[in-house]
Amino acid sequence: MAARPGRQRLPRAGLTKVVVLGAGSIGCFVGGCWQVAGLDVGFVGRPNFDREITEHGLTLTDYSGWQATLAPDQVDYGTDPGALADADIIALCVKSGATVDAAREIGTHARPGATVISFQNGIGNVDVLERELGQRFTVVRGMVPYNVAYLGNGRFHKGVAGILYAEDRPETRAMSDAIGQSPAALKLSQDMLGIAWGKLLINLNNAVNALSGRTLVEQLRGRDYRRVVAASQREGLRLLARAGIQPAKVGAVGPKLLPSVIGSPDWLFRNLFMKAWKIDAKARSSMADDLAAGRKTEVDYINGELVSLADRLGVDARVNRKIAELIRKAEAGASPWEAADLRREVLGR
């Protein structure tokens, strides 16, 4: 993709070209922050974002009050996957259901030898990418711990705390050093599979938030909503233990303590944990955003991952299976759930 006329490229900070493929809310925020940090970034995404960014540029904000703006002529955004031909690093931010199609676009347009970092929900996307791309590309597991809200007119807001993760490799070390301290800073790990499972346990709240029809803050203030989340996490931990999988700590609370924290009494949760977790009033889960936009959700790649694991183990995952069923009904137009009603429907008590 050719740069727009008059586009002012920022310094490349010693790095080669980064292209964000699937540049929706997460991709625009992350890629925009990286460009502000000095990386050379291109974006491939949807026509509606292309139109709005062409008119308004990118405005990036977060819960702390940080803000940065890139003018329209500074943003190399387009819809043509041919832009992948320039990429040395591809940050893949498509929804999990689009991974196969994205891999085929990469295989068709990108330069063999490029590094593909999967910043996607779920566990199996890296396996899909490796199967589709073979030995021609380096596939790296990444993780995004926060949601980004699209506020219109090219504005993207990170509403909760968290740091991106990626597998510790020479390419990602160079990126991490170049990005530095940023709302999209990149932390490296040699246990990305454990981190992916640890993040999935946290992401089990996404479906409950979507079913509630409320913001994250409003939903988390309702203990019956949290009881459903805690039950899904306990079920997940039992399944992972049975499979011999050790989830890593992601955030302030380790996986074994997470259900107890989430399900704790209101006085404790609100006065201790809610104050420690940085969540602003605008934040919703990405699954809630998908329902609001009439898009298919990623429930099969979050709660559904545990259902699939249970099936492989020959046991049941009743809680997560039920939540996934309710999300599919919500995709078809079912109304949001009140907290006590959802607790009774999922937990039977």
Secondary structure in CASP SS format (residue, H / E / C, confidence):
PFRMAT SS
TARGET T0000
AUTHOR 0000-0000-0000
METHOD secondary structure of the structure
MODEL  1
M C 1.00
A C 1.00
A C 1.00
R C 1.00
P C 1.00
G C 1.00
R C 1.00
Q C 1.00
R C 1.00
L C 1.00
P C 1.00
R C 1.00
A C 1.00
G C 1.00
L C 1.00
T C 1.00
K C 1.00
V E 1.00
V E 1.00
V E 1.00
L E 1.00
G C 1.00
A C 1.00
G C 1.00
S H 1.00
I H 1.00
G H 1.00
C H 1.00
F H 1.00
V H 1.00
G H 1.00
G H 1.00
C H 1.00
W H 1.00
Q H 1.00
V H 1.00
A C 1.00
G C 1.00
L C 1.00
D C 1.00
V E 1.00
G E 1.00
F E 1.00
V E 1.00
G C 1.00
R C 1.00
P H 1.00
N H 1.00
F H 1.00
D H 1.00
R H 1.00
E H 1.00
I H 1.00
T H 1.00
E H 1.00
H H 1.00
G C 1.00
L E 1.00
T E 1.00
L E 1.00
T E 1.00
D E 1.00
Y C 1.00
S C 1.00
G C 1.00
W C 1.00
Q E 1.00
A E 1.00
T E 1.00
L E 1.00
A C 1.00
P H 1.00
D H 1.00
Q H 1.00
V C 1.00
D E 1.00
Y E 1.00
G E 1.00
T C 1.00
D C 1.00
P H 1.00
G H 1.00
A H 1.00
L H 1.00
A H 1.00
D H 1.00
A C 1.00
D C 1.00
I E 1.00
I E 1.00
A E 1.00
L E 1.00
C C 1.00
V C 1.00
K C 1.00
S H 1.00
G H 1.00
A H 1.00
T H 1.00
V H 1.00
D H 1.00
A H 1.00
A H 1.00
R H 1.00
E H 1.00
I H 1.00
G H 1.00
T H 1.00
H H 1.00
A C 1.00
R C 1.00
P C 1.00
G C 1.00
A C 1.00
T E 1.00
V E 1.00
I E 1.00
S E 1.00
F C 1.00
Q C 1.00
N C 1.00
G C 1.00
I C 1.00
G C 1.00
N H 1.00
V H 1.00
D H 1.00
V H 1.00
L H 1.00
E H 1.00
R H 1.00
E H 1.00
L H 1.00
G C 1.00
Q C 1.00
R C 1.00
F C 1.00
T E 1.00
V E 1.00
V E 1.00
R E 1.00
G E 1.00
M E 1.00
V C 1.00
P C 1.00
Y C 1.00
N C 1.00
V E 1.00
A E 1.00
Y E 1.00
L E 1.00
G E 1.00
N C 1.00
G C 1.00
R E 1.00
F E 1.00
H E 1.00
K E 1.00
G C 1.00
V E 1.00
A C 1.00
G C 1.00
I C 1.00
L E 1.00
Y E 1.00
A E 1.00
E E 1.00
D C 1.00
R C 1.00
P H 1.00
E H 1.00
T H 1.00
R H 1.00
A H 1.00
M H 1.00
S H 1.00
D H 1.00
A H 1.00
I H 1.00
G C 1.00
Q C 1.00
S C 1.00
P C 1.00
A C 1.00
A C 1.00
L E 1.00
K E 1.00
L E 1.00
S E 1.00
Q C 1.00
D C 1.00
M H 1.00
L H 1.00
G H 1.00
I H 1.00
A H 1.00
W H 1.00
G H 1.00
K H 1.00
L H 1.00
L H 1.00
I H 1.00
N H 1.00
L H 1.00
N H 1.00
N H 1.00
A H 1.00
V H 1.00
N H 1.00
A H 1.00
L H 1.00
S H 1.00
G C 1.00
R C 1.00
T C 1.00
L H 1.00
V H 1.00
E H 1.00
Q H 1.00
L H 1.00
R C 1.00
G C 1.00
R H 1.00
D H 1.00
Y H 1.00
R H 1.00
R H 1.00
V H 1.00
V H 1.00
A H 1.00
A H 1.00
S H 1.00
Q H 1.00
R H 1.00
E H 1.00
G H 1.00
L H 1.00
R H 1.00
L H 1.00
L H 1.00
A H 1.00
R H 1.00
A H 1.00
G C 1.00
I C 1.00
Q C 1.00
P C 1.00
A C 1.00
K C 1.00
V C 1.00
G C 1.00
A C 1.00
V C 1.00
G C 1.00
P C 1.00
K C 1.00
L C 1.00
L H 1.00
P H 1.00
S H 1.00
V H 1.00
I H 1.00
G C 1.00
S C 1.00
P C 1.00
D H 1.00
W H 1.00
L H 1.00
F H 1.00
R H 1.00
N H 1.00
L H 1.00
F H 1.00
M H 1.00
K H 1.00
A H 1.00
W C 1.00
K C 1.00
I E 1.00
D C 1.00
A C 1.00
K C 1.00
A C 1.00
R C 1.00
S C 1.00
S H 1.00
M H 1.00
A H 1.00
D H 1.00
D H 1.00
L H 1.00
A H 1.00
A C 1.00
G C 1.00
R C 1.00
K C 1.00
T C 1.00
E C 1.00
V H 1.00
D H 1.00
Y H 1.00
I C 1.00
N H 1.00
G H 1.00
E H 1.00
L H 1.00
V H 1.00
S H 1.00
L H 1.00
A H 1.00
D H 1.00
R H 1.00
L H 1.00
G C 1.00
V C 1.00
D C 1.00
A C 1.00
R H 1.00
V H 1.00
N H 1.00
R H 1.00
K H 1.00
I H 1.00
A H 1.00
E H 1.00
L H 1.00
I H 1.00
R H 1.00
K H 1.00
A H 1.00
E H 1.00
A C 1.00
G C 1.00
A C 1.00
S C 1.00
P C 1.00
W C 1.00
E C 1.00
A H 1.00
A H 1.00
D H 1.00
L H 1.00
R H 1.00
R H 1.00
E H 1.00
V H 1.00
L H 1.00
G C 1.00
R C 1.00
END
